[in-house]
Amino acid sequence: MNFSGGFLYFPEDKSLYLPAAIEFAILLIIVFATFRFIRRIAARQAAQAKVLEERALKERNERMAKEQALEQLQKQ
């Protein structure tokens, strides 16, 4: 039985594989460059998020210290 149904094509002249190999190599390079670009952007955004988180925690701690100081003053 022939299950290929014309879907698979294996040419006798192996030089016909060359354009497909070149296209694959080009696409692989593009995919790798895109991946590195996205990782670089993600790292930059993670650094910015860390700065924002540290600032938010600092402001929260300052606010909590003020509130505790006010509570102590009110108790006296």
C-alpha positions, 0 to 999 in steps of 0.5 A: 500500500502507498500511504504517501498519497503524493504528500511526501516527495523525495526527489532523486536530484538531491540539489533540490534540498539546498534551497530548503536548507538555506531557508531553514538556516535563515529562519533559524537565525531569525528565530534565535535573534528574536529570542535573544531580543525578547529575553533582553527586553524581559530582563530590562523589564524585570530590573525596572519592576525590581526598582519599583518594588523596592520603592513601594516597599520603602514607601510602605515601611515609611508610612507604617513607621509614621502610623506607629509613631502617631499611635504611640503619641495618641496612647500617651 
